Amino acid sequence: MLFIEYPKCTTCQKAKKWLNDHDIPYADRHIKDDNPTVAELKDWHQKSGMPLKKFFNTSGMLYKEMQLKNRLPDMTEEEQYALLSTDGMLVKRPLIITDDYILVGFKEADWKERMLHHPE
């Protein structure tokens, strides 16, 4: 299991504490130092079954500075993948990446359901 985080993010800190409290093993990756690639983003998006917009950190400063709320609707998926791959701060975090599922953001109920009740 890969846990992708921005260590200064309080939500990421809560998520990491939750993983540790439940003794769930994971590999840690810093989203800003090791930004997701276009290939990774495509793979995660397809596995997740979620709209691509869910992978954007819509509350982030960079998202707002770039006025992406207005720009995304006119962008192709390829353009959005390329944009997401330019800066980890554009990507919603934390992310849980496994062979079987992807979790974007930290919603404790979703994590509990997926990792504790259906860990396969």
NUDREN-460547 format. One record per atom (N, C-alpha, C): residue number from 1; x, y, z. Coordinates in pm, 1 decimal. Layout:
<atoms>
+-----+----------+----------+----------+
|   k |       c1 |       c2 |       c3 |
+-----+----------+----------+----------+
| NUM |        X |        Y |        Z |
...
+-----+----------+----------+----------+
</atoms>
This chain:
<atoms>
+-----+----------+----------+----------+
|   k |       c1 |       c2 |       c3 |
+-----+----------+----------+----------+
|   1 |     85.3 |   -118.2 |      0.0 |
|   1 |      0.0 |      0.0 |      0.0 |
|   1 |     88.9 |    123.2 |      0.0 |
|   2 |     55.3 |    215.5 |    -86.8 |
|   2 |    129.9 |    340.5 |    -95.6 |
|   2 |     44.8 |    453.5 |    -36.5 |
|   3 |    104.8 |    529.6 |     54.1 |
|   3 |     38.5 |    644.6 |    116.9 |
|   3 |    109.3 |    769.3 |     65.4 |
|   4 |     37.1 |    846.9 |    -13.3 |
|   4 |     95.5 |    968.0 |    -71.9 |
|   4 |     42.7 |   1087.5 |      5.5 |
|   5 |    135.8 |   1166.7 |     56.2 |
|   5 |     96.1 |   1276.2 |    145.2 |
|   5 |    182.2 |   1399.9 |    123.2 |
|   6 |    132.1 |   1509.9 |    175.9 |
|   6 |    211.0 |   1631.1 |    193.3 |
|   6 |    223.4 |   1644.9 |    345.1 |
|   7 |    343.3 |   1623.3 |    401.0 |
|   7 |    356.5 |   1612.6 |    546.7 |
|   7 |    303.2 |   1731.4 |    628.0 |
|   8 |    300.7 |   1850.0 |    571.0 |
|   8 |    251.4 |   1966.7 |    645.2 |
|   8 |     98.9 |   1975.0 |    645.7 |
|   9 |     34.0 |   1893.6 |    564.6 |
|   9 |   -111.9 |   1894.3 |    552.4 |
|   9 |   -173.7 |   1826.6 |    674.7 |
|  10 |   -262.2 |   1897.9 |    745.0 |
|  10 |   -319.9 |   1842.7 |    867.8 |
|  10 |   -407.1 |   1720.2 |    839.1 |
|  11 |   -475.7 |   1719.8 |    726.1 |
|  11 |   -557.0 |   1602.8 |    689.6 |
|  11 |   -467.0 |   1481.9 |    667.9 |
|  12 |   -352.3 |   1503.3 |    603.6 |
|  12 |   -256.4 |   1394.0 |    582.8 |
|  12 |   -204.0 |   1342.5 |    716.7 |
|  13 |   -179.3 |   1433.4 |    809.8 |
|  13 |   -130.9 |   1394.2 |    941.7 |
|  13 |   -235.1 |   1308.0 |   1013.9 |
|  14 |   -362.5 |   1347.6 |   1002.9 |
|  14 |   -470.4 |   1269.5 |   1064.8 |
|  14 |   -478.7 |   1130.7 |   1001.3 |
|  15 |   -466.4 |   1127.6 |    868.6 |
|  15 |   -474.7 |   1000.7 |    795.4 |
|  15 |   -359.6 |    908.6 |    835.4 |
|  16 |   -240.6 |    965.4 |    845.7 |
|  16 |   -122.7 |    885.9 |    883.3 |
|  16 |   -139.4 |    830.5 |   1025.2 |
|  17 |   -189.3 |    913.2 |   1115.4 |
|  17 |   -213.8 |    868.1 |   1252.3 |
|  17 |   -315.6 |    754.6 |   1251.5 |
|  18 |   -419.1 |    767.2 |   1169.8 |
|  18 |   -522.2 |    662.4 |   1160.4 |
|  18 |   -460.0 |    531.1 |   1112.5 |
|  19 |   -376.7 |    538.7 |   1009.0 |
|  19 |   -309.6 |    417.6 |    958.6 |
|  19 |   -223.6 |    354.8 |   1068.1 |
|  20 |   -146.4 |    438.6 |   1136.6 |
|  20 |    -58.8 |    388.9 |   1242.5 |
|  20 |   -139.7 |    330.4 |   1359.2 |
|  21 |   -247.4 |    398.5 |   1396.1 |
|  21 |   -331.4 |    350.5 |   1506.4 |
|  21 |   -393.8 |    214.4 |   1476.0 |
|  22 |   -415.3 |    186.1 |   1346.8 |
|  22 |   -476.8 |     59.6 |   1306.2 |
|  22 |   -373.0 |    -41.9 |   1257.2 |
|  23 |   -245.2 |     -9.6 |   1279.5 |
|  23 |   -135.7 |   -100.9 |   1241.1 |
|  23 |   -142.9 |   -143.0 |   1094.9 |
|  24 |   -176.1 |    -49.8 |   1009.9 |
|  24 |   -183.1 |    -77.7 |    866.2 |
|  24 |    -49.2 |    -39.0 |    804.0 |
|  25 |     21.6 |   -135.3 |    745.5 |
|  25 |    152.5 |   -105.0 |    687.6 |
|  25 |    139.6 |    -28.6 |    555.2 |
|  26 |    232.5 |     60.9 |    531.9 |
|  26 |    229.1 |    140.2 |    408.6 |
|  26 |    368.5 |    192.7 |    377.2 |
|  27 |    385.9 |    224.7 |    250.9 |
|  27 |    506.1 |    296.9 |    208.1 |
|  27 |    465.1 |    443.0 |    193.6 |
|  28 |    549.8 |    531.8 |    238.4 |
|  28 |    520.7 |    675.3 |    242.4 |
|  28 |    584.0 |    745.7 |    122.6 |
|  29 |    512.3 |    839.1 |     64.7 |
|  29 |    567.6 |    916.8 |    -47.1 |
|  29 |    523.6 |   1062.6 |    -34.1 |
|  30 |    619.1 |   1152.6 |    -45.9 |
|  30 |    595.9 |   1297.0 |    -35.0 |
|  30 |    550.0 |   1348.3 |   -170.7 |
|  31 |    428.3 |   1400.3 |   -177.5 |
|  31 |    367.3 |   1437.0 |   -305.5 |
|  31 |    437.6 |   1552.8 |   -376.1 |
|  32 |    499.9 |   1640.0 |   -299.6 |
|  32 |    567.7 |   1755.2 |   -359.6 |
|  32 |    707.7 |   1716.5 |   -408.9 |
|  33 |    777.0 |   1634.1 |   -331.4 |
|  33 |    911.8 |   1591.6 |   -369.6 |
|  33 |    910.5 |   1485.2 |   -478.1 |
|  34 |    804.9 |   1405.6 |   -481.7 |
|  34 |    795.0 |   1295.6 |   -577.9 |
|  34 |    655.7 |   1301.2 |   -639.9 |
|  35 |    639.0 |   1396.9 |   -731.0 |
|  35 |    508.6 |   1424.4 |   -790.2 |
|  35 |    458.8 |   1307.0 |   -874.7 |
|  36 |    328.7 |   1278.9 |   -869.7 |
|  36 |    274.7 |   1173.5 |   -956.4 |
|  36 |    299.6 |   1203.7 |  -1104.2 |
|  37 |    329.9 |   1098.7 |  -1179.5 |
|  37 |    352.0 |   1114.1 |  -1324.0 |
|  37 |    219.0 |   1104.5 |  -1398.3 |
|  38 |    219.9 |   1142.4 |  -1523.7 |
|  38 |     99.4 |   1130.5 |  -1606.3 |
|  38 |     52.3 |    985.2 |  -1608.8 |
|  39 |    146.7 |    891.7 |  -1627.8 |
|  39 |    110.4 |    749.0 |  -1633.8 |
|  39 |     46.3 |    702.9 |  -1502.1 |
|  40 |    103.4 |    744.4 |  -1389.9 |
|  40 |     45.7 |    707.1 |  -1259.8 |
|  40 |    -94.2 |    765.4 |  -1244.4 |
|  41 |   -108.4 |    892.4 |  -1277.2 |
|  41 |   -238.4 |    958.7 |  -1263.1 |
|  41 |   -345.1 |    890.7 |  -1348.0 |
|  42 |   -310.2 |    855.2 |  -1470.7 |
|  42 |   -406.0 |    785.2 |  -1558.7 |
|  42 |   -447.0 |    652.9 |  -1497.1 |
|  43 |   -347.4 |    578.0 |  -1449.7 |
|  43 |   -374.0 |    447.0 |  -1389.9 |
|  43 |   -463.2 |    461.9 |  -1266.6 |
|  44 |   -430.1 |    554.7 |  -1177.5 |
|  44 |   -507.9 |    574.8 |  -1055.4 |
|  44 |   -649.4 |    621.1 |  -1087.3 |
|  45 |   -661.8 |    712.6 |  -1181.3 |
|  45 |   -792.9 |    763.5 |  -1219.2 |
|  45 |   -880.7 |    650.0 |  -1271.0 |
|  46 |   -824.2 |    568.6 |  -1359.7 |
|  46 |   -902.1 |    458.4 |  -1417.8 |
|  46 |   -941.4 |    356.4 |  -1310.8 |
|  47 |   -848.1 |    324.0 |  -1221.0 |
|  47 |   -877.1 |    227.8 |  -1113.4 |
|  47 |   -981.1 |    281.3 |  -1016.3 |
|  48 |   -979.5 |    412.4 |   -994.6 |
|  48 |  -1065.2 |    471.7 |   -891.1 |
|  48 |  -1212.5 |    473.4 |   -930.4 |
|  49 |  -1239.6 |    485.4 |  -1060.6 |
|  49 |  -1377.6 |    498.3 |  -1105.8 |
|  49 |  -1437.7 |    634.1 |  -1074.0 |
|  50 |  -1355.7 |    728.3 |  -1027.6 |
|  50 |  -1403.9 |    862.1 |   -991.2 |
|  50 |  -1382.2 |    960.0 |  -1105.2 |
|  51 |  -1457.6 |   1069.9 |  -1105.0 |
|  51 |  -1429.6 |   1175.5 |  -1203.5 |
|  51 |  -1288.9 |   1230.1 |  -1180.7 |
|  52 |  -1222.0 |   1268.2 |  -1287.0 |
|  52 |  -1085.2 |   1318.1 |  -1277.3 |
|  52 |  -1076.9 |   1441.6 |  -1187.0 |
|  53 |  -1181.9 |   1521.7 |  -1185.3 |
|  53 |  -1181.7 |   1642.9 |  -1102.6 |
|  53 |  -1156.6 |   1611.6 |   -955.2 |
|  54 |  -1194.6 |   1490.4 |   -911.3 |
|  54 |  -1174.9 |   1451.3 |   -771.0 |
|  54 |  -1026.7 |   1441.5 |   -734.0 |
|  55 |   -939.3 |   1434.5 |   -834.4 |
|  55 |   -795.9 |   1425.5 |   -808.0 |
|  55 |   -731.7 |   1563.1 |   -791.0 |
|  56 |   -808.2 |   1667.8 |   -816.0 |
|  56 |   -755.4 |   1803.3 |   -800.0 |
|  56 |   -778.1 |   1852.5 |   -657.2 |
|  57 |   -677.6 |   1919.6 |   -604.2 |
|  57 |   -686.5 |   1980.9 |   -472.0 |
|  57 |   -759.3 |   2114.6 |   -488.3 |
|  58 |   -890.9 |   2107.7 |   -494.0 |
|  58 |   -971.7 |   2225.8 |   -525.7 |
|  58 |   -967.1 |   2333.1 |   -417.5 |
|  59 |   -921.1 |   2297.1 |   -298.2 |
|  59 |   -912.0 |   2399.5 |   -193.5 |
|  59 |   -771.0 |   2456.9 |   -182.6 |
|  60 |   -681.2 |   2410.5 |   -267.5 |
|  60 |   -542.6 |   2457.3 |   -261.1 |
|  60 |   -521.8 |   2594.6 |   -321.6 |
|  61 |   -418.7 |   2662.8 |   -274.4 |
|  61 |   -388.2 |   2797.7 |   -324.7 |
|  61 |   -354.7 |   2796.3 |   -473.2 |
|  62 |   -276.0 |   2696.8 |   -515.0 |
|  62 |   -233.6 |   2690.3 |   -654.2 |
|  62 |   -353.5 |   2673.0 |   -746.8 |
|  63 |   -447.9 |   2588.0 |   -706.5 |
|  63 |   -570.6 |   2565.0 |   -783.6 |
|  63 |   -644.7 |   2697.7 |   -802.4 |
|  64 |   -652.1 |   2773.4 |   -693.5 |
|  64 |   -723.8 |   2901.1 |   -698.6 |
|  64 |   -646.9 |   3005.7 |   -779.5 |
|  65 |   -514.5 |   3011.5 |   -758.9 |
|  65 |   -432.2 |   3108.2 |   -833.5 |
|  65 |   -440.2 |   3084.9 |   -983.4 |
|  66 |   -446.1 |   2958.0 |  -1022.4 |
|  66 |   -450.5 |   2923.6 |  -1164.4 |
|  66 |   -591.7 |   2930.8 |  -1221.8 |
|  67 |   -688.6 |   2965.6 |  -1136.6 |
|  67 |   -828.9 |   2977.0 |  -1177.1 |
|  67 |   -878.7 |   2850.7 |  -1247.2 |
|  68 |   -843.0 |   2737.1 |  -1189.3 |
|  68 |   -876.0 |   2609.3 |  -1252.6 |
|  68 |  -1024.6 |   2577.5 |  -1247.8 |
|  69 |  -1094.9 |   2635.1 |  -1153.5 |
|  69 |  -1239.8 |   2612.5 |  -1147.5 |
|  69 |  -1303.2 |   2648.9 |  -1282.0 |
|  70 |  -1254.3 |   2757.4 |  -1341.5 |
|  70 |  -1308.4 |   2803.3 |  -1469.2 |
|  70 |  -1243.4 |   2734.8 |  -1588.7 |
|  71 |  -1119.6 |   2688.8 |  -1571.7 |
|  71 |  -1044.8 |   2632.5 |  -1684.5 |
|  71 |  -1066.7 |   2483.6 |  -1707.2 |
|  72 |  -1086.6 |   2407.7 |  -1597.9 |
|  72 |  -1097.1 |   2261.5 |  -1610.4 |
|  72 |  -1206.4 |   2214.3 |  -1706.8 |
|  73 |  -1325.7 |   2275.8 |  -1703.2 |
|  73 |  -1431.5 |   2225.2 |  -1791.3 |
|  73 |  -1394.1 |   2227.0 |  -1940.2 |
|  74 |  -1303.3 |   2315.0 |  -1978.9 |
|  74 |  -1264.5 |   2324.8 |  -2119.1 |
|  74 |  -1139.0 |   2244.0 |  -2152.4 |
|  75 |  -1083.1 |   2176.3 |  -2052.7 |
|  75 |   -960.4 |   2099.9 |  -2074.7 |
|  75 |   -991.2 |   1953.4 |  -2102.3 |
|  76 |   -912.1 |   1891.2 |  -2188.9 |
|  76 |   -925.7 |   1748.3 |  -2213.4 |
|  76 |   -867.0 |   1672.4 |  -2094.8 |
|  77 |   -897.1 |   1543.3 |  -2087.1 |
|  77 |   -838.3 |   1462.6 |  -1979.5 |
|  77 |   -686.3 |   1463.6 |  -1990.9 |
|  78 |   -635.1 |   1454.2 |  -2113.2 |
|  78 |   -489.6 |   1454.2 |  -2133.4 |
|  78 |   -427.1 |   1583.0 |  -2077.9 |
|  79 |   -492.2 |   1695.4 |  -2104.5 |
|  79 |   -442.4 |   1824.5 |  -2053.4 |
|  79 |   -448.7 |   1827.7 |  -1900.2 |
|  80 |   -553.1 |   1769.7 |  -1844.4 |
|  80 |   -565.9 |   1767.5 |  -1698.1 |
|  80 |   -459.5 |   1678.0 |  -1634.5 |
|  81 |   -434.1 |   1561.0 |  -1694.3 |
|  81 |   -327.0 |   1474.1 |  -1643.2 |
|  81 |   -193.5 |   1547.9 |  -1647.5 |
|  82 |   -167.2 |   1613.0 |  -1760.2 |
|  82 |    -40.3 |   1684.6 |  -1777.1 |
|  82 |    -26.8 |   1793.5 |  -1670.8 |
|  83 |   -134.5 |   1866.5 |  -1646.5 |
|  83 |   -133.1 |   1973.0 |  -1547.1 |
|  83 |   -110.1 |   1916.0 |  -1406.7 |
|  84 |   -183.1 |   1810.9 |  -1371.2 |
|  84 |   -167.2 |   1749.1 |  -1238.9 |
|  84 |    -23.6 |   1701.4 |  -1216.5 |
|  85 |     40.4 |   1655.6 |  -1323.5 |
|  85 |    175.4 |   1600.1 |  -1309.5 |
|  85 |    282.0 |   1708.4 |  -1294.0 |
|  86 |    244.4 |   1835.7 |  -1311.7 |
|  86 |    343.3 |   1943.4 |  -1301.9 |
|  86 |    373.8 |   1982.6 |  -1157.5 |
|  87 |    279.1 |   1958.9 |  -1065.8 |
|  87 |    298.7 |   2005.1 |   -928.3 |
|  87 |    211.2 |   1924.4 |   -833.6 |
|  88 |    275.4 |   1858.4 |   -737.7 |
|  88 |    201.4 |   1776.6 |   -641.2 |
|  88 |     99.7 |   1855.0 |   -561.5 |
|  89 |    118.6 |   1986.6 |   -552.8 |
|  89 |     24.7 |   2067.3 |   -474.9 |
|  89 |   -111.4 |   2079.9 |   -544.4 |
|  90 |   -117.7 |   2043.5 |   -671.3 |
|  90 |   -245.7 |   2045.3 |   -742.5 |
|  90 |   -327.5 |   1919.0 |   -715.0 |
|  91 |   -260.5 |   1815.8 |   -663.3 |
|  91 |   -324.3 |   1685.6 |   -646.0 |
|  91 |   -385.0 |   1674.0 |   -506.3 |
|  92 |   -509.7 |   1627.8 |   -502.0 |
|  92 |   -576.4 |   1608.3 |   -372.7 |
|  92 |   -502.6 |   1499.7 |   -295.4 |
|  93 |   -489.2 |   1522.7 |   -168.4 |
|  93 |   -419.3 |   1427.6 |    -84.8 |
|  93 |   -490.7 |   1416.0 |     48.6 |
|  94 |   -461.0 |   1313.6 |    124.9 |
|  94 |   -371.8 |   1202.6 |     93.7 |
|  94 |   -434.2 |   1107.1 |     -7.9 |
|  95 |   -349.4 |   1024.4 |    -63.6 |
|  95 |   -393.0 |    919.8 |   -155.8 |
|  95 |   -348.4 |    785.5 |   -100.0 |
|  96 |   -435.1 |    686.8 |   -111.7 |
|  96 |   -398.7 |    548.0 |    -82.2 |
|  96 |   -403.2 |    475.2 |   -216.2 |
|  97 |   -291.8 |    411.3 |   -249.0 |
|  97 |   -281.8 |    339.6 |   -375.9 |
|  97 |   -253.6 |    192.8 |   -345.8 |
|  98 |   -341.6 |    105.1 |   -390.6 |
|  98 |   -315.7 |    -38.9 |   -380.5 |
|  98 |   -340.3 |    -98.4 |   -518.3 |
|  99 |   -313.1 |   -226.3 |   -531.7 |
|  99 |   -339.1 |   -293.0 |   -659.5 |
|  99 |   -488.4 |   -299.2 |   -689.2 |
| 100 |   -570.0 |   -296.3 |   -584.8 |
| 100 |   -713.4 |   -317.8 |   -602.3 |
| 100 |   -801.1 |   -193.6 |   -591.7 |
| 101 |   -752.8 |    -91.8 |   -525.2 |
| 101 |   -836.0 |     27.2 |   -507.2 |
| 101 |   -751.4 |    151.4 |   -481.9 |
| 102 |   -816.8 |    265.5 |   -499.9 |
| 102 |   -756.4 |    396.8 |   -478.5 |
| 102 |   -849.5 |    474.4 |   -384.7 |
| 103 |   -792.2 |    541.2 |   -286.1 |
| 103 |   -870.0 |    631.6 |   -201.2 |
| 103 |   -809.2 |    770.7 |   -213.2 |
| 104 |   -894.1 |    869.1 |   -236.6 |
| 104 |   -848.7 |   1007.2 |   -253.4 |
| 104 |   -907.1 |   1091.3 |   -141.1 |
| 105 |   -819.0 |   1161.6 |    -67.3 |
| 105 |   -865.1 |   1238.5 |     47.7 |
| 105 |   -884.8 |   1144.7 |    166.0 |
| 106 |   -908.1 |   1202.1 |    282.3 |
| 106 |   -926.2 |   1120.3 |    402.2 |
| 106 |  -1066.6 |   1135.6 |    456.1 |
| 107 |  -1147.0 |   1031.3 |    435.3 |
| 107 |  -1278.4 |   1022.7 |    497.7 |
| 107 |  -1272.9 |    895.6 |    581.9 |
| 108 |  -1268.0 |    913.5 |    712.4 |
| 108 |  -1243.8 |    800.8 |    801.5 |
| 108 |  -1340.4 |    685.4 |    777.6 |
| 109 |  -1467.4 |    714.7 |    756.7 |
| 109 |  -1565.7 |    607.0 |    735.1 |
| 109 |  -1531.4 |    526.2 |    609.9 |
| 110 |  -1491.1 |    593.8 |    503.8 |
| 110 |  -1454.7 |    523.5 |    379.9 |
| 110 |  -1330.0 |    438.0 |    400.5 |
| 111 |  -1232.4 |    494.4 |    469.8 |
| 111 |  -1107.8 |    421.1 |    493.5 |
| 111 |  -1135.2 |    297.8 |    580.0 |
| 112 |  -1217.5 |    316.0 |    683.8 |
| 112 |  -1250.8 |    205.3 |    773.4 |
| 112 |  -1319.9 |     94.4 |    695.0 |
| 113 |  -1417.4 |    132.6 |    614.0 |
| 113 |  -1492.1 |     35.7 |    533.7 |
| 113 |  -1397.9 |    -41.0 |    440.4 |
| 114 |  -1311.1 |     30.5 |    371.4 |
| 114 |  -1224.4 |    -31.3 |    271.1 |
| 114 |  -1109.9 |   -111.3 |    334.5 |
| 115 |  -1045.7 |    -55.5 |    434.5 |
| 115 |   -923.4 |   -118.7 |    484.9 |
| 115 |   -945.8 |   -214.8 |    601.2 |
| 116 |  -1048.7 |   -191.7 |    679.9 |
| 116 |  -1069.4 |   -278.4 |    796.4 |
| 116 |  -1174.6 |   -386.3 |    769.2 |
| 117 |  -1277.2 |   -351.9 |    691.4 |
| 117 |  -1384.9 |   -447.6 |    667.4 |
| 117 |  -1366.8 |   -524.5 |    536.9 |
| 118 |  -1300.9 |   -463.5 |    439.9 |
| 118 |  -1275.7 |   -528.5 |    309.3 |
| 118 |  -1131.3 |   -505.7 |    267.7 |
| 119 |  -1036.4 |   -558.5 |    342.4 |
| 119 |   -896.0 |   -526.3 |    315.4 |
| 119 |   -838.3 |   -588.7 |    188.1 |
| 120 |   -912.5 |   -678.6 |    124.5 |
| 120 |   -856.8 |   -743.9 |      5.4 |
| 120 |   -840.0 |   -647.6 |   -110.5 |
+-----+----------+----------+----------+
</atoms>
